[in-house]
Amino acid sequence: MPTTSPDRPRPEPATAATNRSGTPQPGHSHRSERWANEADRDDGDDRPPFKALTREEAQALAARNPAVSPWRVVAVQAAVGGIVATLAWLWMGEMSFFWSALYGAATVVVPASLMARGMTSRLTSMAPGVSAVSFMLWELVKIAVSVALLVGAPKLVPHLSWPALLVALVLCMKVYWVALAWRGRQTTS
């Protein structure tokens, strides 16, 4: 371990701008100088600064972008499930395919209706924090009920057809994307 003699001064610790011997490194600067340079630099960002909306502007924005009712989405999911179940029965000719597809639709519609009920209650509109926690809670309930329904399917549906159940389940879940398309179409018209 090297020792320093009393007649030799101790070397200064190395910084970002110098190497171990204290020689300045080209192209390197102290951290605080870099930050100051970056703050003064114009990076070409031409976006306008953030502006808070007035009450009238917020109401106009809400009128231009209406929310899709969760109950409407649930109703369309139920209708799609009924159509898929009927088509499965007509195509395959057996009622077990009808019940399997209908149960697959129910694994989407029942949890979605529970979440819609929870999210449209008066409690969830009290404060933004309560609303966020409520959303997470009802989403957890929705997932738990969906998993429970899928686990119970073999015991509850006689002669279960997993393909029919899964096709109905997937098509009912895709209704969420259709709801986004409705919203997009409503905002452009």
Residue pairs with C-beta under 8 A, 6 or more apart in sequence:
4 10
11 20
11 21
11 22
12 18
12 22
14 20
14 22
15 30
16 28
16 29
16 30
16 31
17 24
17 25
17 28
17 29
17 30
18 24
18 25
19 25
29 37
53 61
64 187
65 183
65 187
66 183
66 186
66 187
67 183
68 179
68 182
68 183
70 112
70 115
70 116
70 119
70 120
71 116
71 120
72 179
73 112
73 116
73 175
73 176
73 179
74 109
74 112
74 113
74 116
76 175
76 178
76 179
77 105
77 108
77 109
77 112
77 172
77 175
78 105
78 109
80 105
80 171
80 172
80 175
81 101
81 102
81 104
81 105
81 106
81 108
81 109
81 168
81 171
81 172
82 102
82 105
84 101
84 104
84 105
84 167
84 168
84 171
84 172
85 98
85 99
85 101
85 102
85 105
85 168
86 98
88 97
88 98
88 100
88 101
88 161
88 164
88 167
88 168
89 95
89 97
89 98
89 101
91 97
92 161
92 164
94 159
96 157
96 158
96 159
96 160
96 161
97 161
97 164
99 157
99 158
100 157
100 159
100 160
100 161
100 162
100 164
100 165
100 168
101 161
101 164
101 165
101 167
101 168
102 168
103 149
103 153
103 156
103 157
103 160
103 165
103 168
104 164
104 165
104 166
104 167
104 168
104 169
104 172
105 168
105 169
105 172
106 149
107 146
107 149
107 150
107 153
107 165
107 169
108 146
108 169
108 172
108 173
109 172
110 145
110 149
111 141
111 142
111 143
111 145
111 146
111 149
112 142
114 138
114 141
114 142
114 145
115 138
115 139
115 141
115 142
118 124
118 134
118 137
118 138
118 141
119 134
119 135
119 138
121 134
123 130
123 134
124 130
124 131
124 134
124 135
125 131
153 160
153 165
154 160
157 165
